[in-house]
Amino acid sequence: MTRKNVLYAQSGGVTPVINATACGVIETARAHRDAIGKVYAGKDGIIGVLREELIDTGKERKADIAALRHTPGGAFGSCRYKLKGIEDNLREYERLIEVFKAHDIGVFLYNGGGDSSDTAYKVSQIGKKLGFPVQCLGVPKTIDNDLPITDCSPGFGSVAKYVAVSIMEASLDVESMASSSTKVFILEVMGRHAGWIAAAGGLAQREAGDPPHVILFPEVTFDEKAFLAKVDKAVKTHGYCSIVVSEGVKGPDGKFLSDAGVRDAFGHAQLGGVAPVIAGLVKDRLGYKYHWAVSDYLQRSARHVASKTDVDQAYAMGKAAIELALAGKSGVMPVIERLSDKPYRWKAGEAPLSRMANREKKMPKKFITKDGMGITAAARTYLGPLIRGEDYPPYDREGLPKYVRLKRVLAGKKLPDFEV
Amino acid sequence: MTRKNVLYAQSGGVTPVINATACGVIETARAHRDAIGKVYAGKDGIIGVLREELIDTGKERKADIAALRHTPGGAFGSCRYKLKGIEDNLREYERLIEVFKAHDIGVFLYNGGGDSSDTAYKVSQIGKKLGFPVQCLGVPKTIDNDLPITDCSPGFGSVAKYVAVSIMEASLDVESMASSSTKVFILEVMGRHAGWIAAAGGLAQREAGDPPHVILFPEVTFDEKAFLAKVDKAVKTHGYCSIVVSEGVKGPDGKFLSDAGVRDAFGHAQLGGVAPVIAGLVKDRLGYKYHWAVSDYLQRSARHVASKTDVDQAYAMGKAAIELALAGKSGVMPVIERLSDKPYRWKAGEAPLSRMANREKKMPKKFITKDGMGITAAARTYLGPLIRGEDYPPYDREGLPKYVRLKRVLAGKKLPDFEV
């Protein structure tokens, strides 16, 4: 077996644990020096690969690579850059192969979601066609948990834990104050097209009547009347109402509620924030005092409250990707296979990239209660294990997490510049 | 010494550690059964005292009282209810004394901020006047850190840690994506009149150039031109810009920026959120892609990432309040005295309530950089120790914090009803 160089790239929105996957890739590759030569990482993802900006991970200290396991963000940089179809965009695909050739890349690992699976699949095809076959593998990642086949997506479990812990804590706060102050609290979470993250808020409920009392999903058309009735009932029953709302909730007109036309004093459209829209509704129709929070990137980077299950799985996917590559595989992605719910057991499996690409896994109907504003026991069985276990980053003496910043030394360029 | 009953009440907005103070009060009282009889807690604060809704903490299990140390929110309920001056409102003061008499209260502990100090002070005066002298003590608490005399306020350190950790994490996320996506991230934090919480975001900077690149304080009039120039420079220098903004930032007209007249599609004024206002400005004037988060109650309840210094101090203030009461003191409040910065050392001291009441401690000018958008070395020296140390709550097997919910058994009523 000739020693292969590996090229790893992060793609799309980052997660609290995408670097744990990078850690799994690099540490596993380093453990197989007989078969694997250098491990490069694309600077800012595929854009860096096209520009021939390849970070030589061999220049990073062992301790720093280990620290990737507990560092959020994307340590090598990521990007939102979807390669078009090969017909429309042959030049970019050819460039990728040129870069692979120039740096003797035998394995390309693309760490992303559905779009990235599609790209990795196409690259595996074009390599063969252009006479430089490269093993192309996807590595799963997305906080949205919307990848098909895999039981869950690394990144999701930690965001789910953040949302469940946060709504539990904020609800204790609101409950304390409700007799004379805020009665309705609204937490906006991510999930433009699928309600997995919002659903995770429901895990904070341990007993009937526990908050959150209302969850709004993108899968369920917003029913203003039913929503207001449920909020009012919660306030009358429990003294307060705690709400988790997905940014992707749509009204009967099919438009995002957050695009409801909020304008500032100058008449400019004000972007984003379904929470203030819901808050306005509560105030106007029910007259309750409210507070709202938009967790935005905080939820996506909150490594300080990561799920151990998620961190383990993220690492395992990186490790499995290298192991699949060593086994000669291409056009596949390691996935998480659930073996049992109780006790929760899982293992790394694999799936063909052709089946992963461009398919979104929405929440099944059976996970949403009949009134469309809560989660079922089936959802709890599925979601519960994904937030289990704590995996704190180490902290320094100043009380801050010891997140690593890599040196990111670029390998020497061998090709002419390329405009991206 | 006759055994005294103690009445404890939580006041105003709760904090991640106000229950740690309650824990300090109750555990210390229980350790002095020779001198202290029952410990009652007002249900929903002073409102419950007026209504004679007194929670008998003696009915709570030892383990549950211990768990208060790691449980956010206000375990007995709090309220925003400021007693008016005695002249305008003699009836309420008389009622308090009636309740004290009926339940043989010898010590009243009011756990709050400036307003509560004022109330506790007045109650101590009226008790003497009405012939039922009660020892009235304040116990400090506020996330805003705006109490005078005490070096810091319990609650602040944990919010400060949450904000520093969160902006550090979110900035790693933005930095990863900035080459092709979001370039400006804005985190809105609390602090209507004082910028202590916003300043804490600055602790995330370990080296020059580290995020957050801009901090906006209520103490500094918003200068749009200087702000935009600084944001633009950060993006051009670092590739992205990370911003912490206090909800209390005001424009040159003296109005809150968040009240800039944002209206929804129906023309209703939309309340709150300075972050979207700043985001709109960045978009309109600089054209950068942005994201914004409003942490709202999440910051105020995030016990999962509390500062150990803060938890220790919160507990110590509760303990000190009982000890001061045992020493026969009244009209005072335990405070935190800083003995040295390096190493950080502190002890519990005391201050007269008359000097605590209705005085707000703003950020000193020397804590804010000349350009008005950052913190100085002096600020770091002061703020740094307050976020040091971790003090995680225990988690259950489901991956959620084991926050306690007390039984809250009310003592039997002995008086006629009273309308609050």
HADDOCK unambig.tbl for C-alpha pairs under 7 A between the chains (distance, minus, plus):
assign (segid A and resid 14 and name CA) (segid B and resid 173 and name CA) 6.50 0.50 0.50
assign (segid A and resid 44 and name CA) (segid B and resid 176 and name CA) 6.93 0.50 0.50
assign (segid A and resid 44 and name CA) (segid B and resid 179 and name CA) 6.80 0.50 0.50
assign (segid A and resid 72 and name CA) (segid B and resid 169 and name CA) 6.49 0.50 0.50
assign (segid A and resid 72 and name CA) (segid B and resid 172 and name CA) 6.76 0.50 0.50
assign (segid A and resid 73 and name CA) (segid B and resid 172 and name CA) 4.89 0.50 0.50
assign (segid A and resid 73 and name CA) (segid B and resid 173 and name CA) 4.14 0.50 0.50
assign (segid A and resid 73 and name CA) (segid B and resid 176 and name CA) 6.07 0.50 0.50
assign (segid A and resid 74 and name CA) (segid B and resid 173 and name CA) 6.60 0.50 0.50
assign (segid A and resid 74 and name CA) (segid B and resid 176 and name CA) 5.07 0.50 0.50
assign (segid A and resid 75 and name CA) (segid B and resid 176 and name CA) 6.87 0.50 0.50
assign (segid A and resid 77 and name CA) (segid B and resid 176 and name CA) 4.15 0.50 0.50
assign (segid A and resid 77 and name CA) (segid B and resid 177 and name CA) 6.27 0.50 0.50
assign (segid A and resid 78 and name CA) (segid B and resid 176 and name CA) 5.44 0.50 0.50
assign (segid A and resid 78 and name CA) (segid B and resid 177 and name CA) 5.38 0.50 0.50
assign (segid A and resid 79 and name CA) (segid B and resid 177 and name CA) 5.47 0.50 0.50
assign (segid A and resid 79 and name CA) (segid B and resid 179 and name CA) 6.78 0.50 0.50
assign (segid A and resid 79 and name CA) (segid B and resid 180 and name CA) 5.57 0.50 0.50
assign (segid A and resid 79 and name CA) (segid B and resid 181 and name CA) 6.95 0.50 0.50
assign (segid A and resid 80 and name CA) (segid B and resid 180 and name CA) 6.10 0.50 0.50
assign (segid A and resid 80 and name CA) (segid B and resid 181 and name CA) 6.56 0.50 0.50
assign (segid A and resid 165 and name CA) (segid B and resid 400 and name CA) 6.43 0.50 0.50
assign (segid A and resid 166 and name CA) (segid B and resid 298 and name CA) 6.16 0.50 0.50
assign (segid A and resid 166 and name CA) (segid B and resid 302 and name CA) 6.93 0.50 0.50
assign (segid A and resid 169 and name CA) (segid B and resid 72 and name CA) 6.47 0.50 0.50
assign (segid A and resid 169 and name CA) (segid B and resid 301 and name CA) 5.35 0.50 0.50
assign (segid A and resid 169 and name CA) (segid B and resid 302 and name CA) 6.32 0.50 0.50
assign (segid A and resid 170 and name CA) (segid B and resid 297 and name CA) 5.63 0.50 0.50
assign (segid A and resid 170 and name CA) (segid B and resid 298 and name CA) 5.53 0.50 0.50
assign (segid A and resid 170 and name CA) (segid B and resid 301 and name CA) 5.55 0.50 0.50
assign (segid A and resid 172 and name CA) (segid B and resid 72 and name CA) 6.75 0.50 0.50
assign (segid A and resid 172 and name CA) (segid B and resid 73 and name CA) 4.87 0.50 0.50
assign (segid A and resid 173 and name CA) (segid B and resid 14 and name CA) 6.51 0.50 0.50
assign (segid A and resid 173 and name CA) (segid B and resid 73 and name CA) 4.12 0.50 0.50
assign (segid A and resid 173 and name CA) (segid B and resid 74 and name CA) 6.58 0.50 0.50
assign (segid A and resid 173 and name CA) (segid B and resid 301 and name CA) 6.24 0.50 0.50
assign (segid A and resid 176 and name CA) (segid B and resid 44 and name CA) 6.93 0.50 0.50
assign (segid A and resid 176 and name CA) (segid B and resid 73 and name CA) 6.07 0.50 0.50
assign (segid A and resid 176 and name CA) (segid B and resid 74 and name CA) 5.07 0.50 0.50
assign (segid A and resid 176 and name CA) (segid B and resid 75 and name CA) 6.86 0.50 0.50
assign (segid A and resid 176 and name CA) (segid B and resid 77 and name CA) 4.15 0.50 0.50
assign (segid A and resid 176 and name CA) (segid B and resid 78 and name CA) 5.43 0.50 0.50
assign (segid A and resid 177 and name CA) (segid B and resid 77 and name CA) 6.27 0.50 0.50
assign (segid A and resid 177 and name CA) (segid B and resid 78 and name CA) 5.34 0.50 0.50
assign (segid A and resid 177 and name CA) (segid B and resid 79 and name CA) 5.42 0.50 0.50
assign (segid A and resid 179 and name CA) (segid B and resid 44 and name CA) 6.78 0.50 0.50
assign (segid A and resid 179 and name CA) (segid B and resid 79 and name CA) 6.75 0.50 0.50
assign (segid A and resid 180 and name CA) (segid B and resid 79 and name CA) 5.55 0.50 0.50
assign (segid A and resid 180 and name CA) (segid B and resid 80 and name CA) 6.08 0.50 0.50
assign (segid A and resid 181 and name CA) (segid B and resid 79 and name CA) 6.93 0.50 0.50
assign (segid A and resid 181 and name CA) (segid B and resid 80 and name CA) 6.56 0.50 0.50
assign (segid A and resid 260 and name CA) (segid B and resid 265 and name CA) 6.56 0.50 0.50
assign (segid A and resid 261 and name CA) (segid B and resid 264 and name CA) 6.32 0.50 0.50
assign (segid A and resid 261 and name CA) (segid B and resid 265 and name CA) 5.03 0.50 0.50
assign (segid A and resid 262 and name CA) (segid B and resid 263 and name CA) 6.01 0.50 0.50
assign (segid A and resid 262 and name CA) (segid B and resid 264 and name CA) 4.15 0.50 0.50
assign (segid A and resid 262 and name CA) (segid B and resid 265 and name CA) 5.43 0.50 0.50
assign (segid A and resid 263 and name CA) (segid B and resid 262 and name CA) 6.02 0.50 0.50
assign (segid A and resid 263 and name CA) (segid B and resid 263 and name CA) 5.53 0.50 0.50
assign (segid A and resid 263 and name CA) (segid B and resid 264 and name CA) 5.93 0.50 0.50
assign (segid A and resid 264 and name CA) (segid B and resid 261 and name CA) 6.27 0.50 0.50
assign (segid A and resid 264 and name CA) (segid B and resid 262 and name CA) 4.15 0.50 0.50
assign (segid A and resid 264 and name CA) (segid B and resid 263 and name CA) 5.93 0.50 0.50
assign (segid A and resid 265 and name CA) (segid B and resid 260 and name CA) 6.54 0.50 0.50
assign (segid A and resid 265 and name CA) (segid B and resid 261 and name CA) 5.02 0.50 0.50
assign (segid A and resid 265 and name CA) (segid B and resid 262 and name CA) 5.48 0.50 0.50
assign (segid A and resid 270 and name CA) (segid B and resid 280 and name CA) 6.63 0.50 0.50
assign (segid A and resid 280 and name CA) (segid B and resid 270 and name CA) 6.65 0.50 0.50
assign (segid A and resid 292 and name CA) (segid B and resid 296 and name CA) 6.62 0.50 0.50
assign (segid A and resid 293 and name CA) (segid B and resid 294 and name CA) 5.08 0.50 0.50
assign (segid A and resid 293 and name CA) (segid B and resid 295 and name CA) 5.32 0.50 0.50
assign (segid A and resid 293 and name CA) (segid B and resid 296 and name CA) 5.26 0.50 0.50
assign (segid A and resid 294 and name CA) (segid B and resid 293 and name CA) 5.06 0.50 0.50
assign (segid A and resid 294 and name CA) (segid B and resid 294 and name CA) 4.91 0.50 0.50
assign (segid A and resid 294 and name CA) (segid B and resid 295 and name CA) 6.38 0.50 0.50
assign (segid A and resid 295 and name CA) (segid B and resid 293 and name CA) 5.33 0.50 0.50
assign (segid A and resid 295 and name CA) (segid B and resid 294 and name CA) 6.40 0.50 0.50
assign (segid A and resid 295 and name CA) (segid B and resid 295 and name CA) 6.28 0.50 0.50
assign (segid A and resid 296 and name CA) (segid B and resid 292 and name CA) 6.62 0.50 0.50
assign (segid A and resid 296 and name CA) (segid B and resid 293 and name CA) 5.25 0.50 0.50
assign (segid A and resid 297 and name CA) (segid B and resid 170 and name CA) 5.62 0.50 0.50
assign (segid A and resid 298 and name CA) (segid B and resid 166 and name CA) 6.14 0.50 0.50
assign (segid A and resid 298 and name CA) (segid B and resid 170 and name CA) 5.52 0.50 0.50
assign (segid A and resid 301 and name CA) (segid B and resid 169 and name CA) 5.36 0.50 0.50
assign (segid A and resid 301 and name CA) (segid B and resid 170 and name CA) 5.57 0.50 0.50
assign (segid A and resid 301 and name CA) (segid B and resid 173 and name CA) 6.23 0.50 0.50
assign (segid A and resid 302 and name CA) (segid B and resid 166 and name CA) 6.93 0.50 0.50
assign (segid A and resid 302 and name CA) (segid B and resid 169 and name CA) 6.33 0.50 0.50
assign (segid A and resid 384 and name CA) (segid B and resid 398 and name CA) 6.64 0.50 0.50
assign (segid A and resid 387 and name CA) (segid B and resid 399 and name CA) 5.63 0.50 0.50
assign (segid A and resid 388 and name CA) (segid B and resid 397 and name CA) 6.71 0.50 0.50
assign (segid A and resid 388 and name CA) (segid B and resid 398 and name CA) 5.36 0.50 0.50
assign (segid A and resid 388 and name CA) (segid B and resid 399 and name CA) 4.01 0.50 0.50
assign (segid A and resid 389 and name CA) (segid B and resid 399 and name CA) 5.16 0.50 0.50
assign (segid A and resid 390 and name CA) (segid B and resid 399 and name CA) 6.97 0.50 0.50
assign (segid A and resid 397 and name CA) (segid B and resid 388 and name CA) 6.70 0.50 0.50
assign (segid A and resid 398 and name CA) (segid B and resid 384 and name CA) 6.64 0.50 0.50
assign (segid A and resid 398 and name CA) (segid B and resid 388 and name CA) 5.35 0.50 0.50
assign (segid A and resid 399 and name CA) (segid B and resid 387 and name CA) 5.64 0.50 0.50
assign (segid A and resid 399 and name CA) (segid B and resid 388 and name CA) 4.03 0.50 0.50
assign (segid A and resid 399 and name CA) (segid B and resid 389 and name CA) 5.17 0.50 0.50
assign (segid A and resid 399 and name CA) (segid B and resid 390 and name CA) 6.97 0.50 0.50
assign (segid A and resid 400 and name CA) (segid B and resid 165 and name CA) 6.44 0.50 0.50
